[in-house]
Amino acid sequence: MKILFYSIDEIKEGRLVGEDDYGNKYYENNYYFFSSNRWVRYNPNVNMEYDGSQVPPEWHRWLHYITDEPPSTHPPELKKWMQPHKPNMSGTDKKYVPYSTTKPKVDVWQPSQGK
């Protein structure tokens, strides 16, 4: 068992179930109430910039009780059409910005220069 103090001022104690490729660690303690007994501790490198999209789908299944078997012990079968997980980059400098050939619909107001 490992005791963790979270940034939300909550002390959690639980068993380390596994770690994903991004450095997130997943814990479980079945003495807690259902829906509070599984949690993720995000990679310390992201500081307070963590986001739910940083959890890969196989761990999302386990966190949300779609399966009781964690991917660390029962990895899901990977299909050839599956792509690697990518977190949502909106709001970062790596966000997707499409190329546009249309003119802007609004003209920017330029105040007149003094006389």
N, CA and C of each residue as an Amber inpcrd file, in Angstrom:
protein
   345
   0.8380000  -1.1820000   0.0000000   0.0000000   0.0000000   0.0000000
   0.8830000   1.2460000   0.0000000   0.4340000   2.2360000  -0.6950000
   1.1790000   3.4840000  -0.7660000   0.2150000   4.6160000  -0.4560000
   0.6340000   5.5460000   0.3650000  -0.2020000   6.6810000   0.7260000
   0.1970000   7.8640000  -0.1460000  -0.7920000   8.4990000  -0.7380000
  -0.5460000   9.6230000  -1.6400000  -1.3250000  10.8410000  -1.1740000
  -0.7210000  11.9920000  -1.2690000  -1.3980000  13.2430000  -0.9730000
  -1.5860000  13.9690000  -2.2930000  -2.8110000  14.2240000  -2.6440000
  -3.1190000  14.8120000  -3.9310000  -3.2030000  16.3260000  -3.8690000
  -3.1460000  16.9350000  -5.0290000  -3.2550000  18.3830000  -5.1180000
  -4.6600000  18.8510000  -4.7570000  -5.6170000  17.9250000  -4.6920000
  -6.9760000  18.2930000  -4.2970000  -7.1590000  18.1240000  -2.7950000
  -6.0510000  18.0690000  -2.0660000  -6.0580000  17.9590000  -0.6060000
  -6.7790000  16.7060000  -0.1330000  -6.5210000  15.6160000  -0.7760000
  -7.1320000  14.3520000  -0.4020000  -6.0290000  13.3170000  -0.2220000
  -6.0860000  12.6090000   0.8750000  -5.1060000  11.5550000   1.1170000
  -5.7060000  10.2480000   0.6340000  -4.9870000   9.5570000  -0.2220000
  -5.4460000   8.2720000  -0.7490000  -4.4060000   7.2190000  -0.4290000
  -4.8780000   6.0550000  -0.0750000  -4.0080000   4.9200000   0.1950000
  -4.4820000   3.7810000  -0.6900000  -3.5730000   3.1840000  -1.4420000
  -3.9930000   2.1190000  -2.3280000  -2.8410000   1.3110000  -2.8760000
  -3.2200000   0.2750000  -3.6000000  -2.2710000  -0.6510000  -4.2040000
  -2.0050000  -0.2040000  -5.6340000  -0.7290000  -0.1250000  -5.9980000
  -0.3550000   0.2170000  -7.3690000  -0.7390000  -0.9440000  -8.2740000
  -1.6030000  -0.6540000  -9.2440000  -2.0870000  -1.6850000 -10.1630000
  -1.2420000  -1.7250000 -11.4210000  -0.7940000  -0.5570000 -11.8760000
   0.0140000  -0.5270000 -13.0890000   0.4010000   0.8780000 -13.4830000
   1.1760000   0.9500000 -14.5550000   1.6530000   2.2230000 -15.0860000
   1.5440000   2.1720000 -16.6040000   1.1440000   3.2940000 -17.2180000
   1.0270000   3.3160000 -18.6740000   2.2940000   3.8720000 -19.3180000
   2.2710000   3.9770000 -20.6380000   3.4430000   4.4390000 -21.3910000
   3.7730000   5.9060000 -21.1380000   2.8150000   6.6650000 -20.6080000
   3.0180000   8.0940000 -20.3660000   3.5240000   8.3830000 -18.9620000
   3.6750000   7.3640000 -18.1380000   4.1630000   7.5510000 -16.7740000
   3.0690000   7.7580000 -15.7500000   1.7960000   7.6370000 -16.1540000
   0.6830000   7.7210000 -15.2130000   0.6210000   6.4300000 -14.4160000
   0.2950000   6.5340000 -13.1290000   0.2070000   5.3540000 -12.2680000
  -1.2280000   5.1820000 -11.8010000  -1.6770000   3.9390000 -11.7670000
  -3.0670000   3.6220000 -11.4590000  -3.1360000   2.8270000 -10.1650000
  -4.0570000   3.2440000  -9.3000000  -4.1660000   2.6630000  -7.9690000
  -5.5820000   2.1630000  -7.7230000  -5.6800000   1.2470000  -6.7480000
  -6.9840000   0.7140000  -6.3610000  -6.9690000   0.4050000  -4.8730000
  -8.0880000   0.6740000  -4.2220000  -8.2940000   0.2970000  -2.8320000
  -9.7650000  -0.0600000  -2.6890000 -10.0720000  -1.3400000  -2.5510000
 -11.4540000  -1.7960000  -2.5150000 -12.1530000  -1.5210000  -1.1900000
 -11.4550000  -0.9380000  -0.2230000 -12.1090000  -0.5240000   1.0170000
 -12.8290000   0.8130000   0.8500000 -12.5120000   1.5550000  -0.2200000
 -13.2100000   2.8080000  -0.5050000 -14.5350000   2.4940000  -1.1850000
 -15.4240000   3.5000000  -1.2180000 -16.7110000   3.3280000  -1.8710000
 -16.5200000   3.0770000  -3.3610000 -17.4740000   2.3580000  -3.9430000
 -17.4710000   2.1090000  -5.3810000 -17.4740000   3.4510000  -6.1070000
 -16.7450000   3.5520000  -7.1430000 -16.5070000   4.7340000  -7.9870000
 -15.4800000   5.6830000  -7.3800000 -14.9990000   5.3720000  -6.1860000
 -13.9070000   6.1550000  -5.6020000 -12.7030000   5.2820000  -5.3090000
 -12.8100000   4.0060000  -5.6360000 -11.7460000   3.0760000  -5.2490000
 -10.6850000   2.8740000  -6.3240000 -10.8200000   3.5140000  -7.4800000
  -9.7920000   3.4640000  -8.5260000  -9.4530000   4.8870000  -8.9240000
  -8.1740000   5.1630000  -9.0630000  -7.7780000   6.5130000  -9.4400000
  -6.4420000   6.4840000 -10.1590000  -6.1410000   7.6090000 -10.7800000
  -4.8950000   7.7570000 -11.5280000  -4.0770000   8.8680000 -10.8880000
  -2.7970000   8.6560000 -10.8300000  -1.8490000   9.7060000 -10.4240000
  -1.0650000  10.0390000 -11.6840000  -1.2960000  11.2390000 -12.2020000
  -0.6860000  11.6290000 -13.4670000   0.8210000  11.7800000 -13.3250000
   1.4910000  11.6470000 -14.4400000   2.9420000  11.7920000 -14.4970000
   3.3460000  13.1200000 -13.8550000   4.3100000  13.1160000 -12.9390000
   4.7070000  14.3700000 -12.2800000   5.2370000  15.4300000 -13.2430000
   5.6640000  15.0430000 -14.4260000   6.1990000  16.0150000 -15.3890000
   5.1360000  16.9670000 -15.9200000   3.8470000  16.5990000 -15.8140000
   2.7930000  17.4810000 -16.3200000   2.3600000  18.5040000 -15.2790000
   2.8840000  18.3890000 -14.0540000   2.5540000  19.3140000 -12.9600000
   1.0410000  19.4090000 -12.7890000   0.5060000  20.6100000 -12.8210000
  -0.9380000  20.8070000 -12.6590000  -1.6480000  20.8850000 -14.0060000
  -0.9790000  20.5570000 -15.0870000  -1.5480000  20.6380000 -16.4290000
  -2.1050000  19.2930000 -16.8810000  -2.6110000  18.4930000 -15.9690000
  -3.1300000  17.1830000 -16.3600000  -4.5390000  17.3080000 -16.9090000
  -4.9030000  16.3260000 -17.7160000  -6.1880000  16.3270000 -18.3990000
  -6.6440000  14.8870000 -18.5450000  -7.9350000  14.6620000 -18.5430000
  -8.4690000  13.3100000 -18.6700000  -8.0750000  12.6210000 -19.9660000
  -7.7770000  13.3970000 -21.0010000  -7.3910000  12.7840000 -22.2740000
  -5.9860000  12.2010000 -22.2300000  -5.2710000  12.3930000 -21.1280000
  -3.9380000  11.8130000 -20.9860000  -4.0020000  10.3680000 -20.5040000
  -5.2110000   9.8600000 -20.2970000  -5.3930000   8.4600000 -19.9050000
  -5.6770000   7.6570000 -21.1680000  -4.8620000   6.6490000 -21.4850000
  -5.1010000   5.8330000 -22.6750000  -6.4050000   5.0310000 -22.5510000
  -7.0010000   4.6270000 -23.6750000  -8.2900000   3.9360000 -23.6500000
  -8.3000000   2.6550000 -22.8250000  -7.2050000   1.8930000 -22.8610000
  -7.2070000   0.6310000 -22.1120000  -7.2870000   0.8760000 -20.6090000
  -6.6820000   1.9620000 -20.1340000  -6.7840000   2.2960000 -18.7090000
  -8.0980000   2.9920000 -18.4090000  -8.6540000   3.7140000 -19.3650000
  -9.9700000   4.3360000 -19.1930000 -11.0200000   3.2570000 -18.9310000
 -10.9250000   2.1550000 -19.6540000 -11.8660000   1.0350000 -19.4360000
 -11.8250000   0.5680000 -17.9950000 -10.6360000   0.4430000 -17.4630000
 -10.4950000  -0.0600000 -16.0990000 -10.9500000   0.9850000 -15.0780000
 -10.5660000   2.2420000 -15.2600000 -10.9430000   3.3000000 -14.3180000
 -12.4510000   3.4720000 -14.2120000 -13.1640000   3.2610000 -15.3140000
 -14.6070000   3.4800000 -15.3580000 -15.4030000   2.1830000 -15.2570000
 -14.7790000   1.1270000 -14.7550000 -15.4460000  -0.1380000 -14.4220000
 -16.0840000  -0.8190000 -15.6250000 -15.5460000  -0.6000000 -16.8020000
 -15.9960000  -1.3430000 -17.9750000 -15.4280000  -2.7510000 -17.9030000
 -14.2700000  -2.8800000 -17.2840000 -13.6650000  -4.1770000 -17.0280000
 -13.0300000  -4.1560000 -15.6420000 -12.9320000  -5.3200000 -15.0420000
 -12.2660000  -5.4280000 -13.7440000 -10.8250000  -5.8860000 -13.8930000
 -10.4180000  -6.1620000 -15.1180000  -9.0630000  -6.6510000 -15.3690000
  -8.1940000  -5.5000000 -15.8680000  -7.2130000  -5.0810000 -15.0930000
  -6.3660000  -3.9700000 -15.5400000  -5.4890000  -4.3830000 -16.7200000
  -5.1610000  -3.4420000 -17.6010000  -4.3300000  -3.7750000 -18.7520000
  -2.9140000  -4.1950000 -18.3930000  -2.5020000  -3.9620000 -17.1540000
  -1.1680000  -4.4140000 -16.7490000  -1.1130000  -5.9330000 -16.6290000
  -2.2480000  -6.5670000 -16.3140000  -2.2830000  -8.0290000 -16.2120000
  -3.0120000  -8.6750000 -17.3800000  -3.9570000  -7.9550000 -17.9970000
  -4.7260000  -8.4630000 -19.1350000  -4.7220000  -7.4160000 -20.2470000
  -3.6310000  -7.2950000 -21.0010000  -3.5970000  -6.2740000 -22.0580000
  -4.6430000  -6.5610000 -23.1300000  -5.3130000  -5.5080000 -23.6410000
  -6.3280000  -5.7270000 -24.6770000  -5.6850000  -6.1550000 -25.9900000
  -6.4640000  -6.8580000 -26.7780000  -5.9830000  -7.2980000 -28.0900000
  -5.9230000  -6.0890000 -29.0180000  -4.7680000  -5.8340000 -29.5820000
  -4.6040000  -4.6970000 -30.4780000  -4.9320000  -5.1030000 -31.9050000
  -5.8030000  -4.3450000 -32.5330000  -6.1700000  -4.5760000 -33.9320000
  -5.2040000  -3.8010000 -34.8240000  -5.0560000  -4.2480000 -36.0710000
  -4.0930000  -3.5920000 -36.9530000  -4.5310000  -2.1840000 -37.3490000
  -5.8150000  -1.8670000 -37.2310000  -6.3030000  -0.5440000 -37.5910000
  -6.2050000   0.4530000 -36.4350000  -5.8430000  -0.0030000 -35.2570000
  -5.7590000   0.8870000 -34.0970000  -4.5160000   1.7640000 -34.1730000
  -4.6830000   3.0160000 -33.7860000  -3.5680000   3.9590000 -33.7550000
  -3.1260000   4.1750000 -32.3130000  -1.8980000   4.5990000 -32.1130000
  -1.4530000   4.9050000 -30.7510000  -2.2600000   6.0630000 -30.1590000
  -2.4410000   6.0280000 -28.8600000  -3.2060000   7.0710000 -28.1650000
  -2.4560000   8.3960000 -28.1960000  -3.2100000   9.4680000 -28.4360000
  -2.6510000  10.8210000 -28.3980000  -3.5450000  11.6660000 -27.4930000
  -2.9720000  12.3470000 -26.5090000  -3.7970000  13.2260000 -25.6750000
  -4.2880000  14.4400000 -26.4520000  -5.3310000  15.0730000 -25.9590000
  -5.8890000  16.2690000 -26.5730000  -4.9060000  17.4250000 -26.4080000
  -4.5200000  18.0390000 -27.4960000  -3.5350000  19.1220000 -27.4560000
  -4.1700000  20.5050000 -27.5570000  -5.4990000  20.5920000 -27.5070000
  -6.1550000  21.9000000 -27.5530000  -5.6610000  22.7630000 -26.4050000
  -5.4460000  24.0150000 -26.6690000  -4.9790000  24.9330000 -25.6410000
  -3.4790000  24.9070000 -25.4220000  -2.7640000  24.1480000 -26.2220000
  -1.3100000  24.1070000 -26.1050000  -0.6930000  24.6400000 -27.3920000
   0.6150000  24.7740000 -27.4120000   1.2770000  25.2350000 -28.6320000
   1.3180000  24.1500000 -29.7020000   0.9240000  22.9330000 -29.3650000
   0.8930000  21.8360000 -30.3390000  -0.5100000  21.6030000 -30.8970000
  -1.4280000  22.5460000 -30.6820000  -2.8050000  22.3750000 -31.1400000
  -2.8730000  22.3130000 -32.6650000  -3.9350000  21.7040000 -33.1750000
  -4.1430000  21.6080000 -34.6110000  -4.7710000  22.9000000 -35.1110000
  -4.1620000  23.4980000 -36.1090000  -4.7040000  24.6990000 -36.7390000
  -4.7790000  24.4090000 -38.2300000  -5.9990000  24.3070000 -38.7800000
  -6.1080000  23.9860000 -40.2010000  -5.7080000  25.1680000 -41.0820000
  -5.1990000  24.8540000 -42.2460000  -4.8360000  25.8730000 -43.2220000
  -6.1160000  26.3930000 -43.8550000  -6.2310000  27.6820000 -44.0000000
  -7.4380000  28.2720000 -44.5600000  -7.0760000  29.1700000 -45.7370000
  -7.8650000  29.0600000 -46.8170000  -7.6520000  29.9160000 -47.9930000
  -8.7210000  30.9970000 -48.0820000  -9.6600000  31.0150000 -47.1640000
 -10.7200000  32.0230000 -47.2070000 -10.2720000  33.2990000 -46.5070000
 -10.8380000  34.4090000 -46.9710000 -10.5280000  35.6880000 -46.3530000
 -11.2280000  35.7790000 -45.0000000 -10.6650000  36.5280000 -44.0790000
 -11.3570000  36.7310000 -42.8010000 -12.6950000  37.4230000 -43.0240000
 -13.7090000  37.0550000 -42.2430000 -15.0430000  37.6230000 -42.4070000
 -15.1800000  38.9670000 -41.6980000 -14.2550000  39.2770000 -40.8350000
 -14.3170000  40.5210000 -40.0700000 -13.0540000  41.3270000 -40.3490000
 -13.2360000  42.6020000 -40.6490000 -12.0890000  43.4890000 -40.8360000
 -11.6820000  44.0480000 -39.4810000 -10.4190000  44.0860000 -39.2330000
  -9.9100000  44.6150000 -37.9780000  -9.9300000  46.1340000 -38.0410000
 -10.4790000  46.7610000 -37.0090000 -10.5460000  48.2180000 -36.9600000
  -9.1840000  48.7800000 -36.6280000  -8.7530000  49.7290000 -37.4070000
  -7.4870000  50.4140000 -37.1890000  -7.8000000  51.8600000 -36.8330000
  -7.5020000  52.3050000 -35.6300000  -7.7970000  53.7020000 -35.2800000
  -6.9550000  54.6470000 -36.1360000  -7.5490000  55.7880000 -36.4390000
  -6.8110000  56.7500000 -37.2720000  -5.6600000  57.3390000 -36.4680000
  -4.5920000  57.6160000 -37.1680000  -3.4280000  58.2090000 -36.5310000
  -3.6970000  59.7000000 -36.3220000  -3.1110000  60.2780000 -35.3320000
  -3.3080000  61.7070000 -35.0260000  -2.8730000  62.6040000 -36.1720000
  -3.3780000  63.8310000 -36.1760000  -3.0680000  64.7850000 -37.2580000
  -1.6600000  65.2610000 -37.2120000
